Amino acid sequence: MKTILGTAIPETTRGVLYLCHFNFLVDPPRLTVMREILCDSASRALELYANIPNPASQVATGRTYEKLCDELELLHSNMTKKEWLNDLARCI
């Protein structure tokens, strides 16, 4: 499995944090990953996510590598859906 920026995800990874730029002035809104952080623990990924003052950032975690991959596939899919992006724009 690879991140949006094309980084291969090691099997020890349990969290991926995407630092994003969100352009809500276009239709559909566009979420662009600017940087990514891979974490060996889900709690570390969530801690980093909670302390980033950027509400457009996204995080995916999993207790196992397989669960993380499932969550990342869902996140990657959602990040391209107009309805999901519009919901994100309303939340931010």
WOWO-V988828 format. One line per field, one symbol per residue. ss: DSSP state (2 for helix, 1 for strand, 0 for the rest). psi: psi as a letter, one per 40 degrees, with the letter a starting at -180 (. if undefined). A space follows every 10 residues. Layout:
BEGIN
ss->???
psi->???
END
This chain:
BEGIN
ss->0100000100 0000111111 1110000001 1111111110 0222222222 0000000111 1000222222 2222222200 0222222222 20
psi->iiideehhhi eeheihhhhi hhheeihiih hhhdiihhie iddddddddd ehfheeiiih iididddddd ddddddddee hddddddddd d.
END
